[in-house]
């Protein structure tokens, strides 16, 4: 992801406001860590990704899903350049 520092700050502000992260300033830097709420939602997101992977395996088959995933990753890398 190519994000400007101001974009990262705005995203962190929103995550902090929702209670998913906590920040401690250290000069110009910030130390960011997940809260319990952040850890819980991370686990939910991981479960959703796993469910999507399994659903695609059922629809496409594991081999085609692996090829599909690798192609998407490759295309995203090209688009980042």
HUGIFEN-V70813 format. One record per run of one state. SS is the DSSP state (H for helix, E for strand, - for the rest). FROM is the first residue (numbers start at 1). LEN is the number of residues. If there is no record, write none. Layout:
# HUGIFEN-V70813
ss-><SS SS>
from-><FROM FROM>
len-><LEN LEN>
This chain:
# HUGIFEN-V70813
ss-><- H - E - E - H - H ->
from-><1 5 18 21 27 29 35 36 61 62 81>
len-><4 13 3 6 2 6 1 25 1 19 1>
